[in-house]
């Protein structure tokens, strides 16, 4: 399964906040999968308050149909080819080249840890980083 990183930091900081991307950021992320690809979708805490908001943004960007559940806590993707494996929080320091993934999502549960560090380190975006998963 191919892994793709999507990071909404540039969208938020450059286009919306109209500032530079800070060297140290924190926020939330979700793991979304389809049959061939696993997406790690990162979003700064200032941009998306909830994990469901990240899933909604991803779906809008990718043209994937979805909707909020009756309680408004989860953004549901009805197409069974897609699934949200879980979520958590992140801290990234681009100067020190570190990223920490931790915690869980109240809506989607804990992200899947197995093999995640190895997959992340195989990508150019994180190959020089120290990845810590808790």
C-alpha positions as CSV (number, residue, x, y, z in Angstrom):
1,X,0.0,0.0,0.0
2,X,1.4,3.4,-1.0
3,X,1.6,6.1,1.7
4,X,0.9,9.8,0.8
5,X,1.3,12.7,3.2
6,X,-1.1,15.6,3.0
7,X,-0.2,18.6,5.1
8,X,-2.6,21.5,5.3
9,X,0.0,23.7,7.1
10,X,0.9,25.6,3.9
11,X,-2.8,26.1,3.0
12,X,-3.6,27.5,6.4
13,X,-0.5,29.6,7.2
14,X,0.2,31.0,3.7
15,X,-3.3,31.3,2.2
16,X,-5.6,31.9,5.2
17,X,-3.5,33.3,8.0
18,X,-1.1,35.0,5.5
19,X,2.0,34.3,7.6
20,X,5.1,32.2,7.3
21,X,4.9,28.5,8.2
22,X,6.4,28.3,11.7
23,X,9.3,25.9,12.2
24,X,7.4,24.3,15.1
25,X,3.8,23.3,14.7
26,X,1.2,21.1,16.3
27,X,-2.2,19.9,15.4
28,X,-4.2,16.8,14.6
29,X,-4.0,14.1,11.9
30,X,-6.0,11.3,10.5
31,X,-5.2,8.1,8.7
32,X,-7.4,7.6,5.7
33,X,-7.2,4.6,3.4
34,X,-8.6,3.4,0.1
35,X,-7.8,0.1,-1.6
36,X,-4.4,1.2,-2.9
37,X,-3.3,4.2,-0.8
38,X,-2.9,5.2,2.9
39,X,-3.1,8.9,3.5
40,X,-1.7,10.7,6.6
41,X,-3.5,14.0,6.7
42,X,-2.0,16.7,9.0
43,X,-3.7,19.9,9.9
44,X,-2.6,22.7,12.2
45,X,-4.6,23.2,15.4
46,X,-5.6,26.7,14.3
47,X,-7.1,25.3,11.0
48,X,-9.2,22.4,12.1
49,X,-10.6,22.0,15.6
50,X,-11.8,18.4,15.2
51,X,-10.6,15.3,13.4
52,X,-13.9,15.2,11.6
53,X,-13.1,18.6,10.0
54,X,-9.8,17.1,8.6
55,X,-11.7,14.2,7.1
56,X,-14.3,16.6,5.6
57,X,-11.5,18.8,4.1
58,X,-9.8,15.7,2.7
59,X,-13.0,14.5,1.1
60,X,-13.8,17.9,-0.4
61,X,-10.2,18.1,-1.9
62,X,-10.4,14.6,-3.3
63,X,-14.0,14.6,-4.5
64,X,-15.0,11.9,-2.1
65,X,-18.6,12.0,-1.0
66,X,-19.3,12.2,2.7
67,X,-21.5,13.7,5.4
68,X,-21.6,14.4,9.2
69,X,-23.3,11.8,11.4
70,X,-26.5,12.8,13.3
71,X,-24.5,14.0,16.3
72,X,-22.1,16.0,14.1
73,X,-19.1,14.3,15.6
74,X,-17.9,12.2,12.7
75,X,-17.6,12.9,9.0
76,X,-18.7,9.6,7.4
77,X,-17.5,8.3,4.0
78,X,-20.2,6.0,2.8
79,X,-18.1,4.4,0.0
80,X,-16.8,1.2,1.5
81,X,-13.6,1.5,-0.6
82,X,-12.6,4.3,1.9
83,X,-12.0,4.1,5.6
84,X,-10.7,6.3,8.4
85,X,-8.3,4.1,10.3
86,X,-7.9,6.5,13.2
87,X,-6.3,9.8,14.3
88,X,-4.2,11.5,16.8
89,X,-2.1,14.6,17.5
90,X,1.3,15.7,16.2
91,X,4.1,18.0,17.0
92,X,6.7,18.8,14.3
93,X,9.9,20.7,14.5
94,X,11.3,21.3,11.1
95,X,14.6,22.8,12.4
96,X,15.3,19.8,14.7
97,X,13.8,17.4,12.2
98,X,11.6,15.7,14.7
99,X,7.9,14.6,14.5
100,X,5.9,13.1,17.3
101,X,2.6,11.3,16.8
102,X,0.5,10.6,19.9
103,X,-2.9,10.5,21.5
104,X,-6.1,9.5,19.7
105,X,-9.2,10.8,18.0
106,X,-12.4,10.9,20.0
107,X,-14.4,10.4,16.8
108,X,-12.2,7.8,15.0
109,X,-10.1,6.1,17.7
110,X,-6.3,5.6,17.9
111,X,-4.3,5.6,14.7
112,X,-2.7,2.4,13.6
113,X,0.9,2.3,14.8
114,X,2.1,-1.0,13.3
115,X,4.6,-0.2,10.5
116,X,3.8,3.5,10.5
117,X,7.3,4.7,11.4
118,X,8.9,2.6,8.7
119,X,6.5,3.9,6.1
120,X,7.0,7.5,7.1
121,X,10.8,7.2,7.1
122,X,10.6,5.8,3.5
123,X,9.0,9.0,2.3
124,X,11.2,12.0,1.1
125,X,9.2,14.4,3.4
126,X,10.2,12.5,6.5
127,X,13.4,10.6,5.5
128,X,15.7,13.0,7.5
129,X,13.3,13.2,10.5
130,X,13.4,11.4,13.8
131,X,9.9,9.9,14.1
132,X,8.5,9.2,17.6
133,X,5.3,7.4,18.0
134,X,3.6,7.1,21.3
